[in-house]
Amino acid sequence: MENIHVECYSGYRGEETPRRFWLGDRCIGVRHVTDRWLSPDHRYFKVLGDDGGIYILRHDANANQWEVTFFYQTPDSV
């Protein structure tokens, strides 16, 4: 798992949704949030990046820390 910096949008209900994130110096825009779910300690977002990759981002609200827990490069984006 890799720690990342995430920029979010807070909607009208105050729920934060990732809009872009940085892996090192590389900025990846979020084209679409395809799924989201909660666990007792974390929030998860499955997103399609503007690089064609599929990522699962995990947010620990208590520690205010984000991680990439899954990455898949789609064949169309290669």
DAQUIRA-V966410 format. One line per field, one symbol per residue. psi: psi as a letter, one per 30 degrees, with the letter a starting at -180 (. if undefined). burial: 1 if it has 24 or more other ideal C-beta (glycine too) atoms within 12 Angstrom, else 0. Layout:
psi = ???
burial = ???
This chain:
psi = kkklkkklkjafggkkkkellkjbfkkjkjekjflklkleflkkkkljlfgflkkkkkkjeefhkklkfkkkjkeff.
burial = 000101010000000011111000000101001000000000111111101011111110000001111010000000
